[in-house]
Amino acid sequence: MIIGVPSEIKNNENRVAVTPAGVTEFRRHGHTIYVQKDAGKGSGFSNEEYMEAGAELLDTIEEVYAIADMIVKVKEPIAREYPLIKENQLLFTYFHFASSEELTHAMIERKAVCLAYETVERADRSLPLLVPMSEVAGRMAIQEGAKYLEKPMGGRGILLGGVAGVKPADVLVLGGGIVGTEAAKMAAGLGAHVTIMDISLPRLRYLEDIMPANVDTVMSNEYNIRRHIQHSDIIIGGVLIPGAKAPSLITKDMLKLMRPGTVMVDVAIDQGGCFETSHATTHQDPTYVVDEVVHYCVANMPGAVPYTSTLALTNSTLPYALQLANLGWQLACTKSEELMKGLNIINGQVVYQGVSDAFDLPYTDVHEVLDSYSSADL
């Protein structure tokens, strides 16, 4: 198979989808891989390293899309890339369709095969390709929250861990999944008082067992959220419904309950955000203020630490990308239930229920679409 790795052109996105080590693996399996020049530069990988590993370099993003059977990316295509996508071309990347109707319609119109990292799902319902970036984003949420809690950044002017004789900051974490767990661990390690909320009692019991003494677990409901936001200094939004739009847990009217300078970090912004007042921001302009509450809603948080993020991501994605390249996407998805669940759009048809529900689009069962391909295709 011919694999293409374009440079990421989203604002301040410095990750790359395949490392030189990944190129070596693709070449070992007999595949041809084209990498756009300088695609790995932001993550610390030179053009020479890619060439030594066996990649062929192309000057432009247009050339990469034109030649490749499978495009491997980190973030969803942006408008400039839409016309470059070919019918039946496989795109393997984060899509987060439920947060962007424009992107969804563009991929339908281009008749691409869209296999989303974030909905590849194991039998135990874990999301192996979302976990590494959720770990990074959860930990970063506390770093960023602590920074914007400083007075010159618009925050309340509180040191996260406090000092002797002065109480630490109160951190509220909404969601006890990977993002929430990593955020809570980081905040607790820096000495903050942490409250983590989730709707699952078994999950709360697990967190109660593994977290240090300065972390409390509380059942998530509107009453408890309204009560806790009144004295929280940083609020982390880390809820997830796989492939679907995130629920709004904090509404605009709740902001008046918070103290001026409170910082809200919406890690769920990739899926539309879990605060009603959230809208996506960039690393270049990461925050805005609503009702004296600081909002940090960067949609590609791990892009700020590209070396760590690229290695963490590609450690997880490479085995799946190799399956797709070795077998072709139809057979790979027929053989692997995990990969099948990653299919969101196939040749103009929406095959993931969460995307269909988000925009009231016709839904086609993925098994029907795969069955429609002739045995010759498989």
Secondary structure as UniProt FT lines:
FT   STRAND          2..5
FT   TURN            11..12
FT   HELIX           20..28
FT   TURN            29..30
FT   STRAND          32..36
FT   TURN            37..40
FT   HELIX           41..43
FT   HELIX           47..53
FT   STRAND          56..58
FT   HELIX           61..67
FT   STRAND          70..72
FT   HELIX           79..84
FT   TURN            87..88
FT   STRAND          90..93
FT   HELIX           97..99
FT   HELIX           101..110
FT   STRAND          113..116
FT   HELIX           117..119
FT   TURN            123..124
FT   TURN            128..130
FT   HELIX           131..148
FT   HELIX           151..153
FT   TURN            160..161
FT   TURN            164..165
FT   STRAND          170..174
FT   HELIX           178..189
FT   TURN            190..191
FT   STRAND          193..198
FT   HELIX           201..210
FT   TURN            213..214
FT   STRAND          215..219
FT   HELIX           222..229
FT   STRAND          234..237
FT   TURN            242..243
FT   HELIX           252..257
FT   TURN            260..261
FT   STRAND          263..266
FT   HELIX           267..271
FT   TURN            276..277
FT   STRAND          287..290
FT   TURN            291..292
FT   STRAND          293..296
FT   TURN            299..300
FT   HELIX           301..304
FT   HELIX           306..327
FT   HELIX           329..335
FT   HELIX           337..340
FT   TURN            341..342
FT   STRAND          343..346
FT   TURN            347..348
FT   STRAND          349..350
FT   HELIX           353..359
FT   HELIX           366..372
FT   TURN            375..377
//
